[in-house]
Amino acid sequence: MNVQIAEWTLLNDQNACSITYLCDVSGLSEGEVNELIENGLITPIDDNAMAKIFPMHSIVTVSSARRLRDDFELDSHGMILALTLMQRIDDLQSELQQLRAHSIK
């Protein structure tokens, strides 16, 4: 018998996690996560706090960054560029859906 154990995490804005947790779940180094922060791809809840705390949905971003890095053998600059472009595409698709919804009314 093969038993699989899964860990579920609620990815919402009410829960938060540390930079260490983001590194652990994504496989990125702390330096790579800091580059994502510097480039505005993930944002701490409070920029002025000593310990950076992030919304749980940041896990999706750091995991995507690691997959891009590993799957396409990207350096950190390529990883950030690819992730930035993917987020921009998502934003444009959301905006297009909103415009389509308003034009139907």
Steps between C-alpha positions, in 0.01 A plus 500: 500500500633841400410788733534858384497789743410846381533827685238761422548869557230762462640764266315814599577848624407426862786254558867593485838331478866585543769526237648178640172319435489634143852367446411162649186442295639634172857375499633851428787646696442799726700709253268401216193581708655837589545568127128431450427752776736762351329464162150534646390146416416427864434761765532469878192588701698769687812638330614666822496187716832341594381150411337495158158331503320417175142415404457127439420553132871589459561124505352477150743764371815353655403148388443624145838676510675179604326299227600758239859498626528123498294412192667755272838508678473876551729719703338734750460783246329271249279355772390848609437612141293190420298531821442872440372430150274220624350727766449775242318255272276395791423865577414573136277193477311609812459849361374362170244281679375802694469706184311219328266469798424873492438501125242220532285707741 
